[in-house]
């Protein structure tokens, strides 16, 4: 290694940001507007409330859980949707089922331009 590389390396040996510090000082960040972020947080609260209603029903009713699992294993989408609606949720999640369980995806919808989603993976095996 030529001596001028070694000297430069020695000067910055303990500086963990040496290769990057010059680049970071010239970055331009866009202006910050928390409006959309706050809107996403408000919509996420709605999704979490719906998920909480559904989870409470699943955790509290053995019969409901058994029927939901049976419908999922039989790929009876209509029955699954009707059962989910019966819990009082406003936004019906996208339901996918596997041999091991359910995947429920709550989305805020087109009205909010897909600002947020909540995905639940529930296993029974």
FIFI-953134 format. One record per residue: residue number from 1; chain; y, z, x of N, C-alpha, C, O in turn. Coordinates in pm, 1 decimal. Each point is the difference from the previous one (the first is absolute). Last residue first. Layout:
<pts>
> NUM A Y Z X Y Z X Y Z X Y Z X
...
</pts>
This chain:
<pts>
> 125 A -2543.3 1342.1 -5187.1 -119.1 4.3 85.3 35.5 58.5 133.9 -86.4 12.5 86.8
> 124 A 408.6 -86.4 -424.1 -101.4 80.6 -66.6 -131.1 0.1 75.5 -95.7 64.5 -42.7
> 123 A 677.3 -149.9 119.5 -141.7 -28.0 29.9 -90.7 86.9 -84.8 34.7 112.4 -36.4
> 122 A 499.3 -331.7 60.3 -81.8 109.6 -51.0 -145.5 -37.1 18.0 -43.9 -106.4 -43.6
> 121 A 572.8 -37.7 197.6 -140.7 -32.3 24.2 -82.4 121.2 -41.4 8.3 106.3 61.5
> 120 A 517.6 -312.8 -159.9 -93.1 112.7 0.5 -140.6 -52.0 20.7 -44.2 -91.1 -69.9
> 119 A 599.9 -68.7 132.8 -140.5 -38.0 -1.3 -86.7 124.7 11.8 17.4 81.9 90.3
> 118 A 510.3 -266.1 -223.2 -78.0 118.3 33.0 -146.2 -36.5 -16.4 -42.5 -41.9 -107.7
> 117 A 570.5 -209.9 177.6 -133.6 4.2 -59.9 -71.7 124.1 50.8 32.9 55.1 105.1
> 116 A 497.2 -330.5 -134.6 -91.0 104.4 44.8 -134.2 -12.1 -70.9 -11.2 -56.8 -108.6
> 115 A 382.4 -255.0 63.5 58.0 93.6 96.7 -101.3 98.4 53.7 14.3 50.5 111.4
> 114 A 3.3 -488.3 -408.9 -105.7 54.6 83.4 52.3 96.4 106.9 -31.8 -13.0 118.2
> 113 A 314.3 -167.5 -470.0 -25.7 -89.3 113.9 -97.3 61.1 99.7 21.4 -5.5 121.1
> 112 A 116.1 171.8 -566.9 58.7 61.9 118.7 -29.5 -77.8 127.2 17.4 52.2 110.1
> 111 A -177.9 -201.8 -535.9 134.6 46.5 -31.6 70.7 56.0 123.1 121.5 -14.4 13.6
> 110 A -586.9 -124.3 -25.3 98.5 -102.6 35.6 143.4 46.4 -21.9 92.1 -47.0 66.8
> 109 A -473.5 425.2 31.0 16.7 -116.1 -87.5 109.3 -94.0 45.3 71.1 28.2 96.4
> 108 A -288.6 397.2 91.5 119.3 19.0 -81.4 27.5 -118.5 -91.7 73.3 15.3 -97.8
> 107 A -571.6 153.5 258.3 114.3 -76.1 51.6 117.0 14.6 -95.1 -17.6 17.8 -120.5
> 106 A -501.6 205.8 263.9 114.2 8.6 -90.3 115.8 -75.7 64.1 36.5 27.2 114.3
> 105 A -590.6 -25.1 -49.1 128.7 -31.9 60.8 107.1 0.6 -107.3 1.7 -86.2 -87.9
> 104 A -542.1 261.6 198.7 105.2 -11.9 -100.7 132.4 -24.4 70.6 40.5 79.3 85.1
> 103 A -603.7 -89.0 -2.1 126.9 -16.2 70.0 103.5 -27.5 -107.7 -7.0 -102.0 -68.6
> 102 A -521.6 340.8 81.9 109.6 -74.5 -61.0 116.9 -10.4 95.5 24.5 89.7 80.7
> 101 A -578.4 -30.0 42.3 108.6 66.2 -69.7 100.2 -95.1 -60.6 -28.1 -117.9 -21.7
> 100 A -398.9 13.7 264.5 27.6 137.5 43.2 109.1 70.2 -79.6 11.1 122.4 7.0
> 99 A -155.2 -588.7 -60.0 -116.9 84.7 -26.6 24.7 148.1 32.5 -70.2 87.9 -50.0
> 98 A 496.3 -350.0 -87.3 -98.9 -28.7 102.0 -124.0 81.4 -36.4 6.6 84.8 -89.1
> 97 A 481.6 -269.5 -164.1 -111.1 91.5 14.4 -95.5 -52.4 104.3 -18.8 -120.6 16.3
> 96 A 566.7 92.9 -208.4 -108.9 -69.5 68.5 -110.8 101.5 17.3 26.6 117.7 24.6
> 95 A 467.8 -173.5 -317.1 -124.5 70.9 25.8 -98.8 -93.1 69.3 -28.0 -110.1 -47.4
> 94 A 586.1 198.0 -54.0 -96.6 -105.6 27.9 -127.2 71.0 43.4 2.6 82.2 91.6
> 93 A 333.0 188.9 -414.7 -25.4 -44.7 137.2 -92.1 -121.8 3.7 -73.1 -28.1 -94.9
> 92 A 442.7 187.5 -285.0 -144.4 -10.3 20.3 -25.7 -51.6 141.2 55.2 -103.1 38.4
> 91 A 366.7 383.1 -255.3 -33.7 -118.1 80.0 -150.2 -0.4 27.3 -52.1 89.1 67.1
> 90 A 196.6 258.3 -333.1 89.8 -106.4 -43.1 -34.7 -130.6 71.6 -11.9 -105.2 -62.9
> 89 A -320.4 539.6 -75.4 76.3 -62.4 107.7 84.6 -114.0 -55.9 -40.7 -67.5 -94.6
> 88 A -283.9 367.3 -142.8 144.5 9.7 -18.3 82.0 -61.4 112.0 121.7 17.8 3.0
> 87 A -616.8 1.2 -105.1 48.9 118.1 71.6 150.5 18.5 -14.2 53.2 106.2 32.7
> 86 A -305.2 -486.1 -205.6 -18.0 119.9 -82.5 50.5 127.0 68.2 20.6 101.3 -66.8
> 85 A -34.9 -527.4 290.7 111.0 8.5 -96.7 -8.4 127.6 -82.2 102.5 58.5 -34.9
> 84 A -459.9 -154.7 323.4 119.0 37.8 77.5 120.2 14.4 -93.0 77.9 94.3 13.8
> 83 A -474.9 -250.2 -202.4 -15.1 139.9 38.9 122.5 48.3 76.8 47.5 111.6 -21.0
> 82 A -70.3 -567.0 -93.0 20.3 83.3 -119.7 -11.3 148.2 31.7 75.7 81.0 -53.5
> 81 A -171.2 -390.0 398.8 142.5 -1.5 -34.3 29.0 86.4 -121.4 99.1 73.0 -1.8
> 80 A -550.3 -126.7 124.4 72.4 76.2 103.1 148.3 6.6 -33.8 60.6 107.0 6.7
> 79 A -331.2 -376.6 -276.7 -25.7 141.7 -25.8 74.1 87.6 100.3 54.8 104.1 -36.2
> 78 A -34.7 -570.3 98.8 70.6 39.4 -122.6 -17.7 149.5 -29.0 95.8 69.1 -34.7
> 77 A -336.2 -268.3 399.6 143.3 13.8 27.4 77.1 49.0 -123.5 88.4 84.7 12.1
> 76 A -595.9 -64.1 169.8 61.6 -11.7 -132.0 149.5 29.4 10.7 44.2 112.4 -23.6
> 75 A -443.3 -109.5 350.6 110.4 -96.3 11.1 63.9 -27.3 -136.1 36.1 -113.7 -30.3
> 74 A -386.1 441.2 162.8 -36.7 -111.6 -87.1 105.1 -111.0 2.1 -15.8 -101.6 -67.8
> 73 A 85.6 499.6 313.4 -124.9 -55.5 51.3 -47.8 -118.6 -83.0 -67.2 -89.2 51.8
> 72 A 448.1 322.7 -198.6 28.3 -68.0 127.2 -126.8 -63.3 56.9 3.1 -113.1 48.4
> 71 A -40.2 377.4 -434.4 69.9 -125.1 -31.1 30.1 -78.0 127.8 -9.4 -122.7 1.7
> 70 A -178.9 548.0 46.3 -97.1 -90.4 -61.7 63.5 -134.4 -31.8 -61.1 -104.7 21.6
> 69 A 339.5 449.1 139.0 -90.6 -47.4 105.3 -101.1 -99.9 -55.8 -28.7 -101.4 63.6
> 68 A 311.6 311.6 -371.0 77.5 -90.0 86.3 -87.5 -57.3 111.4 7.0 -119.2 30.0
> 67 A -192.6 446.2 -315.9 20.8 -126.2 -71.8 75.3 -101.5 85.9 -31.6 -119.0 -1.1
> 66 A -26.9 552.0 177.9 -129.6 -66.0 -13.4 14.7 -135.7 -69.4 -57.9 -99.2 44.0
> 65 A 437.8 376.6 -14.3 -37.5 -52.8 131.4 -131.0 -77.0 -5.6 -13.2 -106.3 60.5
> 64 A 156.9 332.0 -450.2 89.2 -112.2 30.5 -39.6 -65.2 132.4 -7.9 -122.5 9.5
> 63 A -220.5 516.1 -127.1 -37.8 -110.8 -87.9 84.2 -124.6 29.0 -53.0 -110.6 9.8
> 62 A 156.8 516.1 210.2 -125.4 -57.4 52.5 -41.3 -121.7 -82.7 -46.1 -100.1 54.8
> 61 A 540.0 316.7 22.0 -96.0 -36.8 -104.0 -121.2 -70.1 60.5 8.2 -113.3 47.3
> 60 A 379.9 274.7 209.3 -22.4 102.4 -101.1 -106.5 -31.5 -103.2 -44.2 89.6 -72.0
> 59 A 195.6 -378.7 441.9 -44.8 125.7 59.5 -38.4 103.2 -106.3 -82.8 87.6 25.1
> 58 A 261.7 -510.8 -157.8 -124.7 -21.5 73.8 -56.8 131.3 53.4 -120.7 23.1 -6.8
> 57 A 542.6 -13.4 -202.4 -105.0 -28.6 -98.9 -134.9 -18.6 69.0 -101.8 50.3 -47.5
> 56 A 475.6 5.6 320.2 -26.5 124.6 -71.8 -110.8 -20.0 -102.8 -86.5 85.9 -16.8
> 55 A 247.1 -462.1 250.4 -83.3 85.1 84.6 -34.5 132.2 -68.5 -110.7 51.5 15.6
> 54 A 410.1 -346.8 -233.2 -133.9 -56.8 5.8 -94.7 87.2 81.5 -113.9 23.5 -40.4
> 53 A 570.1 98.1 22.4 -61.2 10.5 -133.1 -145.0 -47.7 2.5 -89.4 66.2 -52.6
> 52 A 341.4 -125.0 443.3 -33.0 140.5 -20.3 -64.8 22.4 -137.3 -95.4 76.9 -12.1
> 51 A 267.5 -502.0 122.1 -122.5 26.8 76.8 -45.9 144.0 -21.2 -119.9 26.7 -8.7
> 50 A 529.0 -148.0 -181.4 -110.3 -67.7 -67.8 -132.3 26.6 71.5 -101.5 27.7 -63.9
> 49 A 484.9 139.2 268.1 -23.2 71.5 -125.6 -116.0 -62.6 -77.1 -85.6 70.5 -53.4
> 48 A 233.3 -284.4 444.4 -74.7 122.1 31.0 -26.8 83.1 -124.6 -104.6 64.1 -10.2
> 47 A 372.8 -449.6 -24.8 -137.1 -38.1 31.9 -85.4 123.0 25.9 -114.7 7.3 -44.1
> 46 A 571.8 58.8 -21.6 -64.0 -42.4 -125.2 -146.1 -37.3 23.8 -87.8 35.0 -78.7
> 45 A 350.5 69.4 453.2 -22.8 120.9 -78.5 -70.1 -33.3 -131.8 -88.3 73.4 -44.3
> 44 A 233.7 -424.0 317.6 -123.5 59.1 50.8 -31.8 129.8 -75.0 -116.8 31.8 -22.2
> 43 A 523.7 -250.8 -63.1 -111.7 -70.9 -61.5 -133.6 55.9 46.5 -96.5 2.2 -76.4
> 42 A 487.6 173.0 271.6 -1.6 31.9 -143.5 -118.9 -66.0 -69.4 -67.4 62.6 -81.8
> 41 A 141.3 -168.9 534.2 -45.6 138.5 -12.4 -6.9 41.8 -147.4 -94.3 67.9 -40.6
> 40 A 274.5 -489.4 143.0 -143.8 1.5 26.5 -56.3 140.9 -17.1 -108.0 17.7 -56.3
> 39 A 569.8 -66.3 31.7 -61.7 -59.3 -118.3 -152.4 -0.6 14.8 -72.3 29.8 -95.1
> 38 A 324.2 101.4 464.2 4.4 104.6 -101.6 -64.7 -49.0 -129.8 -69.1 76.0 -67.8
> 37 A 115.8 -387.9 412.1 -93.7 103.8 43.1 -7.8 111.3 -105.0 -108.7 47.0 -33.6
> 36 A 428.7 -384.8 -22.3 -133.3 -49.9 -30.1 -106.4 103.6 37.6 -99.4 16.2 -70.9
> 35 A 551.6 101.5 172.2 -21.1 -24.1 -142.6 -140.8 -44.3 -34.0 -63.5 58.7 -87.6
> 34 A 302.3 49.1 527.6 -117.5 72.7 -48.6 -33.8 -26.8 -146.4 -95.5 58.3 -51.3
> 33 A 332.3 -324.2 477.3 29.3 24.8 -141.0 -122.5 67.9 -59.9 -102.6 -65.4 -18.7
> 32 A 328.2 -98.5 534.6 -94.9 81.2 -75.7 51.0 19.7 -142.0 114.3 40.2 -21.9
> 31 A -43.9 -458.6 400.2 61.9 117.2 -63.3 -101.8 72.0 -89.1 -88.1 -62.6 -58.9
> 30 A -111.2 -199.4 476.7 72.5 -33.8 -122.9 63.5 124.8 -59.5 -43.6 111.6 28.5
> 29 A -26.3 -160.8 502.9 -75.2 35.8 -119.2 79.7 -39.9 -123.9 123.1 3.4 0.8
> 28 A -156.3 -144.7 550.3 87.8 11.9 -116.1 -87.9 28.4 -121.8 -93.4 -75.2 -28.1
> 27 A 42.1 137.3 602.1 -52.3 -33.1 -132.7 106.2 19.7 -106.3 80.9 92.6 6.1
> 26 A -62.1 1.0 484.2 66.6 -118.6 -54.1 -51.0 -38.1 -138.6 43.1 -102.0 -53.8
> 25 A -209.8 470.5 330.7 142.7 23.6 -16.1 72.0 -118.6 -62.6 114.1 14.4 -43.8
> 24 A -587.2 -20.2 156.6 30.9 82.0 -115.9 149.2 16.3 -22.5 43.6 10.3 -114.7
> 23 A -222.7 -241.1 499.0 -13.3 -76.8 -122.9 43.6 81.7 -121.2 62.1 -54.0 -91.5
> 22 A -74.3 257.6 519.7 107.9 -99.0 -6.2 -6.6 -78.9 -130.6 103.9 -32.8 -57.3
> 21 A -442.6 354.7 157.4 127.8 61.4 -33.4 113.2 -100.0 -8.5 92.2 19.1 -79.3
> 20 A -584.3 -76.7 190.7 54.7 -35.3 -130.2 143.9 44.7 -22.5 63.5 -45.7 -95.0
> 19 A -363.7 123.0 488.2 -6.8 -143.4 -28.0 74.0 -40.7 -127.1 26.1 -118.4 -21.0
> 18 A -22.9 591.8 153.0 59.5 -92.0 95.9 -12.3 -147.4 -38.3 101.0 -70.2 2.0
> 17 A -226.6 524.8 -206.7 53.1 -114.5 -73.1 54.8 -108.8 92.1 68.9 -90.8 -46.3
> 16 A -253.4 519.7 193.3 -103.9 -64.6 -80.9 48.7 -124.7 -72.9 -81.2 -81.0 -44.9
> 15 A 217.1 323.5 518.2 68.8 -42.7 -122.0 -99.6 -74.3 -89.1 -32.4 -115.3 28.3
> 14 A -58.1 276.9 426.3 -10.3 104.9 -101.5 69.2 -35.4 -131.3 -4.4 80.1 -93.4
> 13 A 10.0 -389.5 465.8 -138.6 42.0 -16.7 -15.8 101.9 -112.1 -95.4 -9.1 -77.4
> 12 A 481.9 -257.2 278.4 -24.9 18.3 -142.9 -141.4 49.8 -29.5 -47.9 -11.3 -112.9
> 11 A 211.0 -72.3 561.2 118.5 54.7 -66.4 -30.4 36.5 -146.0 54.7 97.0 -52.4
> 10 A -385.7 -319.6 321.7 15.5 141.6 33.9 118.8 62.8 -73.3 -8.1 115.9 -40.6
> 9 A -65.7 -581.5 2.0 -103.3 73.8 -71.5 15.9 150.0 25.3 -12.0 80.3 -92.6
> 8 A 284.8 -371.2 330.5 39.6 -1.5 -140.2 -98.9 80.9 -84.1 39.2 71.7 -92.1
> 7 A -140.7 -134.2 544.6 115.9 87.4 -13.9 44.5 8.7 -146.3 33.1 107.8 -49.2
> 6 A -383.4 -405.6 159.1 -43.6 137.6 14.8 116.8 96.6 -19.3 -15.9 103.7 -64.4
> 5 A 97.2 -566.7 74.0 -69.2 37.5 -123.3 -37.9 147.4 4.3 14.0 71.7 -99.1
> 4 A 175.0 -255.5 485.6 102.4 13.2 -104.3 -63.1 30.0 -136.1 64.2 65.5 -82.2
> 3 A -343.2 -143.1 474.2 68.6 128.7 1.3 103.9 14.6 -112.6 19.2 110.6 -50.5
> 2 A -464.9 -419.5 -3.6 122.2 -0.8 81.4 77.9 130.1 -17.5 -7.6 64.8 -104.3
> 1 A -526.8 -101.6 60.4 116.3 0.0 -85.1 123.7 0.0 90.5 10.2 82.0 91.2
</pts>
